Amino acid sequence: MERAKRKKVSAKQKTIQKLTQIEREKERKMLNLIAEIIVEASLRELYETGD
């Protein structure tokens, strides 16, 4: 019985870790997208004012 409880807890911990990893990846992708948009807008502005 104790062994089954440990497996259940272990499975829950693994699920939580996986979800946390997925959330971190989503955050990283969002930040990269925001940075890309800012850089693109800045370069476009520099290009347009450089003429």
C-alpha positions in Angstrom: 0.0 0.0 0.0 2.8 2.4 0.9 4.5 1.6 -2.4 1.3 2.6 -4.3 1.2 5.9 -2.5 4.8 6.6 -3.4 4.2 5.8 -7.0 1.2 8.1 -7.0 3.1 11.0 -5.4 6.0 10.4 -7.8 3.6 10.6 -10.7 2.1 13.8 -9.4 5.6 15.3 -8.9 6.6 14.3 -12.5 3.4 15.9 -13.8 4.0 19.1 -11.9 7.6 19.2 -13.1 6.5 18.7 -16.7 3.8 21.4 -16.5 6.3 23.8 -14.9 8.8 23.1 -17.7 6.1 23.7 -20.4 5.1 27.0 -18.7 8.7 28.1 -18.6 9.1 27.3 -22.3 6.0 29.3 -23.2 7.3 32.3 -21.2 10.7 32.0 -23.0 9.0 31.9 -26.4 6.8 34.9 -25.6 9.8 36.9 -24.4 11.7 36.0 -27.5 8.8 37.1 -29.7 8.5 40.4 -27.8 12.2 41.0 -28.2 12.0 40.2 -31.9 9.1 42.6 -32.4 10.9 45.4 -30.6 14.1 44.8 -32.6 12.2 44.7 -35.9 10.3 47.9 -35.1 13.5 49.7 -34.1 15.4 48.6 -37.2 12.4 49.7 -39.4 12.4 53.1 -37.7 16.1 53.5 -38.2 15.9 52.5 -41.8 13.0 54.9 -42.5 14.7 57.8 -40.8 18.0 57.1 -42.4 16.8 58.1 -45.9 
